[in-house]
Amino acid sequence: MNRVSIPINDIQMDGGTQPRAVLDFNAIDDYADAMSAGDEFPAVTVFYDGERYWLADGFHRVRAADAANFETVECDVRQGTIEDAQWYSFSANHTNGLRRTNDDKQRAVKSAITHANGAGLSNRQIADHVGVDESTVRVWREKLTAGIPQSTRRTGRDGRTISVSKIGRAPAQVPQTDAAPPSAASAHPEASNSISPPSGRTARSQRIDRLARLTLSFIEATKHLAHLVGWLGETAGEFDQAELLLSNATTAVAAVSAEIEQMAVAADPLNRDRLGIQEK
């Protein structure tokens, strides 16, 4: 860790590392006044990937320094990628700084669950990192991963990767039967070279898995869009453009949803209640 003074314009704040749901602009104004009066603040935390400095903790302080017309800000510089900065940001502010709101905690939990670093961690490990109750992580993991195939690998408390695929399952019973006569394939080795097409159940499972992966990709893309729109409005000040883009995206998603709802109700009117479709 290296503490240096870095120009504010060189600090990247658009990498999905903002741990809070929204910024407190009253706090920014108070910080700016205090900085102008000569008060010293703790250094912000940035991760340097060899080209860019990614802000991981200290968004209010950087904004305040900029508002107070400072050109630089003191930084604790750590070597790492934007992903490292994101993961660090999920643990920021739970022991210091402005008190986190419930929305702040939920944002950090959801981001940690879907982050690459959190994929193999238990609910308890993610809760310890973010600074929330284990039950909060469990509830959000169930919501975010509903219908998505889960990894059977988990990282234990000792750091080792273990398989949980057989936990809770009874050992398979091998039936005792008389020896079966050799099959046609064994009697004729050349017949074993032919490959049978996948069964209907196998093909359906493959399609379901693909759909689940696409669903997860859509969730990630939506999260990234939200981060970008937030930057466009809050950081760049292009509020009108941010609202227009977000409105267009929302309208497009609503149109697709409406089309699927019509198909579902046409297939079975009871789907209206099953899928929670509202009367238009």
GUVOMI-259409 format. One record per residue (C-alpha): x negated, y, z negated; residue in one letter. Coordinates in steps of 0.2 Angstrom, whole numbers, plus 5000, padded with zeros to 4 digits. Example, Ala and Ser with C-alpha at 12.3 -4.5 7.8 and 13.67 -1.06 7.14 Angstrom:
493849784961A;493249954964S;
***
This chain:
500050005000M;499350175005N;500050345000R;499850475014V;500750635020S;501650595036I;502550725048P;504450705046I;504650695065N;503550545065D;504650445053I;505950335062Q;507650335053M;508650245066D;508050065064G;509549995054G;508650025037T;509850145029Q;510450055014P;511850165010R;513650165018A;513550355019V;512350495013L;512750614999D;512450785007F;512750874990N;511250774983A;510250824999I;510651004995D;510150984977D;508550894982Y;508051024995A;508351164982D;507251074969A;505851044982M;505851224987S;505651274968A;504151164967G;504851004960D;503850844964E;504850684970F;504250504972P;503450454988A;504650375001V;504350205007T;503950175026V;503350015036F;502050045049Y;502049915064D;500549995073G;501550115082E;502950185072R;503350225054Y;505050145049W;505850225034L;506450095022A;506850195006D;507050385003G;508350445016F;508950585005H;507250645001R;506650645019V;508250745024R;508050865009A;506250895014A;506750935031D;508151045025A;506851135014A;505751165030N;504351045025F;503450975039E;502750825030T;503250705017V;502250595005E;502450415010C;501950245003D;501450155019V;501549975020R;501049865035Q;502549775043G;503849765056T;505549855058I;506249685051E;505149695036D;505749875033A;507649815035Q;507349675022W;506549795010Y;507949925012S;509249795006F;508349804989S;508149984988A;509050104975N;509749964964H;508450014950T;508150194954N;508850344964G;510650394966L;511850264959R;512450144972R;514350134976T;515249974979N;515250014998D;513350034997D;513149864988K;514349775001Q;513349855015R;511649785008A;512449615004V;513149595022K;511549655030S;510549535019A;511549385023I;511449405042T;509649455042H;508349335048A;507449335031N;509049285022G;509649145034A;508749005023G;509049085006L;510249034993S;511649154987N;510649174970R;509049224980Q;509949354990I;510849424975A;509249444966D;508449534981H;509949654983V;510249674964G;512049614964V;513049464956D;512849294964E;514749284966S;514749444977T;513549364989V;514549204989R;516149284994V;515349385008W;514449235015R;516049145016E;516949285025K;515449315037L;515149135041T;516849075042A;516948955058G;515048975061I;514048815060P;512848825045Q;511048775044S;510748625034T;509048695028R;508848795012R;507348875004T;507248814986G;506648924971R;504848854973D;504848914991G;504948744999R;506248715013T;507448565009I;508848485018S;510548495011V;511448405024S;511748245014K;512148324997I;513848264991G;513948135004R;514147945000A;512847835007P;513447755023A;514047575022Q;513347445034V;514747325039P;514247145038Q;514747055054T;514146915065D;512846945077A;513647015093A;513146945110P;511947045120P;512747185130S;512647195149A;511347335147A;510247225137S;510447085149A;510047195163H;508747325158P;508947425174E;510747465169A;510047565154S;509347695165N;511147765169S;511647905157I;513547905152S;514348075153P;514748155136P;516448115129S;517848235128G;517548265110R;515648295112T;515948415126A;517248505115R;516048515100S;514748595112Q;515948725118R;516448765100I;514648785095D;514248895109R;515849005105L;515249015087A;513549075092R;514349205104L;515449265089T;513949285078L;513049385092S;514549495094F;514549535075I;512749575076E;513049685092A;514449775083T;513349805067K;511949875078H;513249995087L;513850055070A;512050095066H;511750185082L;513350285081V;512850335063G;511250395069W;511950495084L;513150585072G;512250605056E;510450625062T;510650695080A;512150795075G;513150745091E;514750715081F;515850735096D;514950615107Q;514750485093A;516650495090E;517050475108L;515950325110L;516550245095L;518350275100S;518050205117N;517250045110A;518750025098T;519950045112T;519149915122A;519149795108V;520949835104A;521449795122A;520549625122V;521349585105S;523049635112A;522849515127E;522349365116I;523849405104E;525049395118Q;524349225124M;524449165106A;526249215103V;526749145121A;525948985117A;526848965100D;527849105091P;527249035075L;525549095079N;526149275075R;526149225056D;524649105057R;523549235065L;524249385056G;524849475072I;525749635068Q;527349675077E;527149805091K;
***
